[in-house]
């Protein structure tokens, strides 16, 4: 007994003829992929081209009204940076903030420790942002 192959009903699954729908899908996929790769490249260049970078190293609580923040700053092209440091309480509210100028003295990367005065007990401290004016 032989069985004839059963085809898929076109009214249920759509017409599977090769042609424009598959070509259109491939073209749209290629365009989407090119846009995604271009966007990622643009973002990577933007991040790598910053004039200043920073890295939190640590913090030390100095009582209920002060936290010492240690951080590294890398500045390109001999620029001077300004960093904003923040101290946060247990509810992640800012309880202390200070802006400090960073002079590298000809070095590319420097480590600084800065005291941040707080209005109440902080549980953490770190660099919020650094900019090159």
DRENSESE-327026 format. One record per atom (N, C-alpha, C): residue in one letter; x, y negated, z. Coordinates in steps of 0.05 Angstrom, whole numbers, plus 5000, padded with zeros to 4 digits. Layout:
BEGIN
aXYZ;...
***
This chain:
BEGIN
x501750235000;x500050005000;x501849755000;x501349574982;x503049334980;x501349094988;x502748925001;x501348675010;x502448444993;x500648284984;x501448044969;x502247834989;x504347674983;x505047465002;x502747265005;x502347185030;x500247005036;x501446725036;x500346545020;x501346275019;x500046105041;x501145885046;x500045705067;x497845545054;x495645525067;x493445365055;x494145065054;x494244945030;x495044665028;x493244475042;x490644545045;x488844365058;x489344355088;x490844545099;x491444555127;x494144435133;x496244505118;x498944435123;x500044215104;x498544145085;x499543945066;x500944075043;x501343925022;x502544024998;x505544035002;x506844264996;x509744295001;x511344274975;x510244154955;x511744114930;x514143934935;x516444004923;x518743834926;x518243574910;x519443364920;x519043114906;x519542874924;x517842674921;x518242424935;x518142444965;x516342584977;x516342585007;x519042675019;x520242875008;x522842965019;x525042765012;x525042654988;x527042464981;x526742214998;x524242125003;x523841885020;x524741935048;x524242175058;x525142245085;x528142235087;x529542345067;x532442335067;x533542055066;x532341895049;x533241615046;x532841465072;x530441495085;x529941355110;x531741455132;x532341715133;x534241815152;x537041705148;x537941685124;x540541565118;x540641275126;x538541125119;x538440835126;x538440805157;x536840955170;x536740945200;x539441015212;x540741225201;x543441295211;x545441075207;x545440955184;x547340735178;x546840495196;x544340425202;x543740205220;x544640275248;x544240515257;x545040595284;x548040595287;x549540695267;x552440685268;x553440405268;x552240235251;x553039955250;x552539815277;x550339865289;x549639745315;x551639825337;x552340085337;x554240185357;x557040055353;x557840035328;x560439915322;x560439615330;x558239475325;x558139195333;x558239165363;x556839335378;x556939325407;x559739395417;x561039595406;x563739665415;x565739445410;x565539315388;x567339085382;x566838855401;x564338805408;x563638595426;x564738645454;x564638895463;x565638965490;x568738945490;x570039045469;x572939055468;x574138775464;x572538585455;x573538325448;x573238125471;x572338215494;x572038025517;x574637915526;x574637675535;x577137545545;x577837625573;x575937735588;x576537815615;x575038075622;x576338245638;x575138485648;x575738505678;x574038645692;x574538675721;x573738955730;x574839035752;x574239295764;x574239265794;x572039345807;x571939355836;x573839565846;x575339505866;x577139695878;x576039795905;x574839605920;x573639685946;x572739445961;x571639495985;x570839286003;x571239376031;x571439186049;x571839246078;x570039056093;x568339166110;x566639006127;x568238886149;x568138616152;x569638476172;x567738356193;x566138516205;x564238426225;x561538376212;x559738236226;x557038206216;x556737966197;x558837806193;x558537566177;x560637536155;x562037766148;x564137746128;x564738016116;x565338016090;x566138256076;x568538186058;x570638346059;x573038306043;x572738476018;x572838355994;x572538485969;x575238505955;x576038735946;x578538775932;x577838855903;x579038725883;x578438775855;x580838705837;x580738825814;x582738775793;x581538615771;x583038425760;x582038255738;x584138265716;x583338325692;x585038315668;x584138085651;x585937905645;x585337665629;x587137675604;x585937625581;x587437625556;x588137335548;x590237305532;x591037055521;x591836845542;x592636935566;x593536755586;x591336565597;x588936645594;x586636475603;x586336495634;x584936305644;x584136305673;x581236385675;x580636575693;x577936675696;x576736565721;x574036565722;x572536505746;x570836745752;x571036855776;x569537095784;x567537025806;x565237145803;x563137115824;x562937375839;x563337355866;x563237595883;x560737575899;x559537805904;x557037815920;x557238025942;x555937965964;x555538155986;x552538215987;x551938475991;x549138555991;x548438696018;x545938666027;x545038806051;x543939076043;x542739216062;x541739486058;x539239486039;x538039256035;x535739236017;x536539125990;x539139115984;x540339015959;x539838725955;x539338575976;x539038285974;x541738155977;x542237935962;x544737795964;x544837645990;x546837706007;x547137566032;x549637396034;x551137406012;x553537236010;x554537225981;x555536995973;x556536965946;x558736755946;x560736795929;x562836605927;x564036625898;x564736395887;x566136385862;x569036325866;x570836475854;x573636435857;x575036415830;x576936215828;x578536205803;x580736415805;x581336535782;x583336745781;x585636645763;x587936605775;x590336535760;x592036785758;x592936865735;x594437105732;x597437065734;x598336815732;x601136765735;x602836905714;x601836925690;x603237055668;x602937355667;x601737475687;x601137765687;x598537805672;x598238045661;x595838115647;x593638195667;x594338355687;x592438445707;x593438375735;x591638275751;x592238205779;x590238325797;x591038385822;x589238485843;x588938265863;x586438215870;x585738005890;x584038125912;x584338015936;x582538075958;x581437815968;x578737785968;x577437535974;x575337595996;x575237416016;x573237446037;x570637306028;x568437436032;x565737326025;x564237296052;x563637046059;x562036996083;x559137076078;x557837186098;x555037286094;x553237156115;x550637146108;x548637036126;x547537256145;x548037506139;x547337726156;x549137966150;x548838186163;x550538416160;x550338526131;x552638536118;x552738646091;x553438946093;x552639096072;x553439376071;x555239436047;x555539236029;x557239276006;x558038995995;x560138995979;x561038755966;x562438825941;x562338645921;x563638705896;x563538475877;x564638505854;x564638305833;x561938315818;x560638085816;x558238075800;x558938025771;x560637825766;x561437765739;x564037595739;x565437605717;x567737435713;x567437315685;x568137055683;x567936915657;x570536755653;x571036705627;x573236525619;x571836275608;x572136045622;x570835805613;x571935705586;
***
